[in-house]
Amino acid sequence: MMKKENLNLTQAWDKTYPRDERVDHCKVTFVNRYGITLAADMFVPRNAEGKLPAIAAAGPFGAVKEQVSGRYAQEMAARGFLTIAFDPSFTGESGGSPRYMASPDINTEDFQAAVDFLSVQDNVDPERIGIIGICGWGGMALNAAALDTRIKATLVSTMYDMSRQISNGYYDMENSEEARYEKKVAMNAQRTEDYRSGEYKLAGGVPNPEWLPEEVPQFVKDYANFYRTEIGYHARSVGGNGGWNTIGCMSFYNQPILQYSNEIRSAVLLIHGENAHSLYMGKDAYDAMMNGNPCPENKELMIIPEANHTDLYYKFDVIPFEKIQSFFEKYLK
């Protein structure tokens, strides 16, 4: 048994979504290969028997399991799957120090560690495991699927490619050596200041909606209306409070993900909103995945009419759960 850290887990129902009485819920922990103990909500269909297909969910980038991934996980449990929604390393109830750091390697590993955990559960069929990645964890889920052959099906929802977004800026408007150089100069200056002060400066999270000027992009308003209102605010979330450390995502500048996504043989369903500001990343990720892929027949991009990026965080009348269920039933059979 892997040695685990004793985490302080909240046992009360403190989610931003209501409890579904069709499923049983408990908190679980598991360890990744860096020795970081991760916390997860486990959902099991009530009165389920035998070995079940299982799904691990995470995201969005800067969220905690109580906000979005748990919504997906609980709903899929109600539809017959054993599911977990986990907090990635350095965030939420999971371990990892210092807090509020992100890593393309460690966060990909978090998905693989979730598969490790599910693979040894008595009520899980280890040959029927899938994953769900939302927003920035959509890219990480694809990265994990390219590496972990135990993953039989991957749902990617309203995805970001965090390496691309951090390196190039939104809509690739900062995609130049000069722009990246200036950002790296600032980041490294901040590293010196952090080391001198003995603590990491936070970059700041999503502002309150009433603080935003009218001219800010609509997607910023959408984020504020989710993370900083009763719809989605949670005290442990990164994005809805102090944000990541200023240098917390620095390694994404020169550690791109999705290099071998076109070698994913397992099934992938990528869903994205027609009006999402991030749609270009989803489309490009799908095209790159299909370029010379040995198994193109089990890959699909589904565009949700009129939906924006955050609609797929929480709107059950927009998230295509019937399609998601049939996808996982087909490839986790």
C-alpha positions in Angstrom: 0.0 0.0 0.0 1.4 3.4 -1.0 2.1 5.7 1.9 -0.4 8.5 2.1 -0.5 11.9 3.8 -3.3 12.3 6.3 -5.5 15.0 4.7 -8.0 17.1 6.5 -11.1 16.3 4.4 -14.5 18.0 4.8 -17.2 15.4 5.5 -20.1 17.8 5.2 -21.7 18.3 1.8 -20.1 21.6 0.7 -20.6 21.3 -3.1 -21.9 24.0 -5.3 -24.5 21.5 -6.7 -27.2 19.5 -5.0 -26.8 16.0 -3.8 -28.3 13.3 -6.0 -30.0 10.6 -3.9 -29.6 8.0 -6.7 -25.9 7.6 -5.8 -23.8 7.0 -2.7 -21.0 9.4 -1.9 -17.8 9.2 0.1 -14.3 10.9 0.2 -11.3 8.9 -0.8 -7.6 9.5 -1.2 -4.8 8.1 -3.4 -1.2 8.9 -4.2 0.6 9.9 -7.4 4.1 8.8 -8.4 5.5 12.0 -6.9 4.2 11.0 -3.5 1.5 13.6 -3.4 -1.8 12.5 -1.8 -4.9 13.5 -3.8 -8.4 13.9 -2.4 -11.5 12.8 -4.4 -15.2 12.5 -4.1 -16.4 9.0 -5.0 -19.8 8.4 -6.4 -21.3 4.9 -6.7 -24.7 4.1 -8.2 -27.0 3.2 -5.3 -27.5 -0.6 -5.0 -24.9 -1.3 -7.7 -23.5 -4.8 -7.8 -20.5 -6.4 -9.4 -17.6 -4.8 -11.1 -18.5 -1.4 -12.7 -17.0 0.7 -15.4 -15.3 3.7 -13.8 -14.5 7.3 -14.7 -12.1 9.9 -13.1 -12.9 13.6 -13.6 -11.0 16.8 -13.0 -11.2 20.5 -13.9 -11.6 23.3 -14.8 -8.2 24.9 -14.5 -8.4 26.7 -11.1 -11.5 25.0 -9.9 -12.0 22.4 -7.2 -14.0 19.1 -7.3 -16.9 20.8 -5.5 -17.6 23.0 -8.5 -17.6 21.3 -11.9 -15.9 17.9 -12.1 -18.1 16.7 -9.3 -21.2 17.7 -11.2 -20.1 15.5 -14.1 -19.0 12.7 -11.8 -22.2 12.6 -9.8 -24.4 12.6 -12.9 -22.4 9.8 -14.6 -22.7 7.8 -11.4 -26.5 8.2 -11.6 -26.2 6.8 -15.1 -24.4 3.6 -14.0 -20.7 4.4 -13.6 -18.5 4.4 -10.5 -16.9 7.8 -10.6 -14.4 10.0 -8.8 -13.8 13.7 -9.0 -10.4 14.7 -7.7 -8.6 17.9 -6.8 -5.3 18.1 -8.7 -2.0 18.3 -6.8 -1.4 21.6 -4.9 -5.1 22.5 -4.9 -8.3 22.0 -3.0 -8.2 19.2 -0.4 -5.3 17.5 -2.1 -1.8 17.5 -0.9 1.3 19.1 -2.4 3.4 22.0 -1.2 3.8 24.9 -2.0 0.1 25.5 -2.8 -1.4 26.8 -6.1 1.3 25.4 -8.4 0.5 23.7 -11.7 2.7 21.4 -13.8 2.1 19.8 -17.2 3.9 16.7 -15.9 2.5 16.4 -12.4 -1.1 17.2 -13.5 -1.0 14.6 -16.2 0.3 12.2 -13.6 -2.7 13.1 -11.4 -5.0 11.5 -14.0 -2.8 8.4 -14.2 -2.8 8.1 -10.4 -6.6 8.2 -10.5 -6.4 5.3 -12.9 -4.1 3.5 -10.6 -6.6 3.9 -7.8 -9.6 2.9 -9.8 -7.8 -0.2 -11.2 -7.4 -1.8 -7.8 -10.9 -1.2 -6.4 -12.9 -4.4 -5.8 -16.0 -2.9 -7.4 -14.3 -1.7 -10.6 -13.5 -3.5 -13.8 -9.9 -2.4 -14.6 -10.5 -3.0 -18.3 -13.3 -0.4 -18.3 -11.8 2.9 -17.1 -12.3 6.3 -18.7 -11.5 9.9 -17.8 -13.2 13.3 -18.0 -11.1 16.5 -18.4 -12.8 19.9 -18.3 -11.3 23.2 -19.5 -7.5 23.2 -18.8 -7.8 19.6 -17.5 -9.3 18.7 -20.9 -5.8 19.2 -22.4 -4.3 17.3 -19.5 -6.8 14.4 -20.0 -5.7 14.2 -23.7 -2.1 14.2 -22.6 -2.8 11.3 -20.2 -4.7 9.4 -22.8 -1.7 9.6 -25.1 0.5 8.1 -22.4 -1.8 5.7 -20.4 -3.0 2.6 -22.4 -5.3 1.7 -19.5 -7.6 4.6 -20.3 -10.2 3.2 -22.7 -12.2 6.4 -23.3 -11.7 10.1 -22.7 -14.2 12.9 -22.6 -12.8 16.4 -23.2 -15.1 19.2 -22.3 -14.7 22.9 -23.3 -11.0 22.4 -23.4 -8.0 24.7 -23.0 -4.5 23.7 -24.2 -2.8 25.4 -21.2 0.7 25.3 -22.8 -0.6 27.1 -25.8 -2.7 29.6 -23.9 0.1 30.5 -21.4 2.8 30.7 -24.1 0.8 32.4 -26.8 -1.9 34.4 -24.9 -5.6 34.3 -25.8 -6.2 33.8 -29.5 -2.5 33.5 -30.0 -2.1 37.3 -29.8 1.2 37.0 -27.9 2.7 34.3 -30.0 6.1 35.8 -30.6 9.6 35.3 -29.1 9.6 38.9 -27.9 6.3 38.7 -26.1 7.3 35.4 -24.4 10.7 36.9 -23.5 9.2 39.8 -21.7 6.8 37.6 -19.8 9.7 35.3 -18.8 11.8 38.3 -17.6 8.9 39.3 -15.4 8.4 35.8 -14.1 12.0 35.3 -13.2 12.2 38.7 -11.5 9.2 37.5 -9.4 11.0 34.3 -8.6 13.8 36.3 -7.0 11.4 38.4 -5.0 9.5 35.4 -3.8 12.7 33.7 -2.7 13.8 36.9 -0.9 10.5 37.3 0.9 10.1 33.6 1.7 6.6 33.3 0.2 5.0 33.0 -3.2 3.0 36.0 -4.4 -0.5 35.1 -5.7 -1.5 36.3 -9.2 -5.1 37.1 -8.2 -8.2 35.2 -9.1 -11.3 36.1 -11.1 -12.7 39.5 -10.0 -16.3 40.1 -8.8 -18.7 40.8 -11.7 -19.5 44.3 -10.4 -15.8 45.2 -10.5 -15.5 44.5 -14.3 -15.5 47.4 -16.8 -18.0 47.1 -19.6 -15.3 46.7 -22.2 -13.8 43.5 -20.9 -14.3 40.4 -23.1 -17.5 38.5 -22.5 -15.6 35.3 -21.5 -14.1 37.2 -18.6 -17.6 38.2 -17.5 -18.7 34.6 -17.9 -15.9 33.4 -15.6 -16.8 36.1 -13.0 -20.4 35.1 -13.1 -19.5 31.5 -12.3 -16.5 31.7 -10.0 -17.6 34.7 -7.9 -21.4 34.2 -7.6 -23.5 31.6 -5.8 -23.6 29.6 -9.1 -20.1 28.4 -8.6 -18.1 30.1 -5.8 -16.2 27.8 -3.5 -13.9 28.9 -0.7 -11.2 26.4 -1.8 -11.2 27.2 -5.5 -8.1 28.8 -7.0 -9.7 30.9 -9.6 -12.4 32.3 -7.4 -10.1 33.5 -4.7 -6.4 34.5 -4.7 -5.5 32.7 -8.0 -2.4 30.7 -8.8 1.0 31.7 -7.7 2.3 34.3 -10.1 5.0 31.8 -11.1 2.7 28.8 -10.6 2.2 28.0 -14.2 5.7 29.0 -15.5 6.7 25.5 -16.7 4.0 25.5 -19.4 6.1 28.1 -21.3 8.5 25.5 -22.6 6.8 22.1 -21.8 4.1 21.8 -24.4 1.5 19.1 -24.0 -0.3 17.1 -26.7 2.8 16.3 -28.6 1.7 12.8 -29.4 -2.1 13.1 -29.2 -2.3 11.7 -32.8 -1.1 8.4 -31.4 -4.1 8.0 -29.0 -5.7 4.7 -30.0 -8.5 4.8 -27.4 -11.8 6.6 -27.9 -12.1 10.4 -27.5 -15.2 12.6 -27.5 -14.4 16.3 -27.5 -17.3 18.6 -26.8 -17.2 22.4 -27.1 -19.6 25.3 -27.3 -20.3 27.0 -30.6 -19.8 30.4 -28.9 -16.9 29.5 -26.6 -13.9 31.8 -26.8 -11.8 28.6 -26.4 -13.3 26.8 -29.4 -10.3 27.4 -31.5 -8.2 25.4 -29.1 -10.6 22.5 -29.2 -10.8 22.4 -32.9 -7.1 22.6 -33.3 -6.6 19.9 -30.7 -9.0 17.6 -32.5 -7.4 18.3 -35.9 -3.9 17.5 -34.5 -5.2 14.4 -32.8 -6.7 13.2 -36.1 -3.6 13.9 -38.2 -2.3 10.4 -39.0 -4.1 8.8 -36.1 -4.1 5.0 -36.3 -7.7 4.8 -34.9 -9.6 7.7 -36.3 -13.0 5.9 -36.2 -13.4 6.3 -32.4 -12.7 10.1 -32.3 -15.4 12.7 -32.4 -15.7 16.5 -32.0 -19.2 17.7 -31.0 -20.1 21.4 -31.2 -22.9 22.4 -28.9 -25.1 25.1 -30.6 -25.1 28.5 -29.0 -23.1 27.4 -25.9 -20.3 29.4 -24.4 -17.3 28.1 -22.5 -18.7 28.2 -19.0 -22.1 26.8 -20.1 -20.4 23.4 -20.1 -19.3 23.9 -16.5 -22.8 23.7 -14.9 -25.8 23.9 -17.3 -27.4 20.5 -17.3 -29.7 21.5 -20.2 -26.6 22.3 -22.3 -24.1 19.6 -21.3 -25.0 16.6 -23.6 -25.1 13.9 -20.9 -27.1 11.5 -23.1 -24.4 11.6 -25.7 -21.7 11.3 -23.0 -23.4 8.3 -21.5 -23.7 6.5 -24.8 -20.1 7.3 -25.6 -18.8 5.7 -22.3 -21.3 2.8 -22.6 -20.0 2.0 -26.0 -16.3 2.2 -25.2 -16.3 1.0 -21.6 -18.5 -2.0 -22.4 
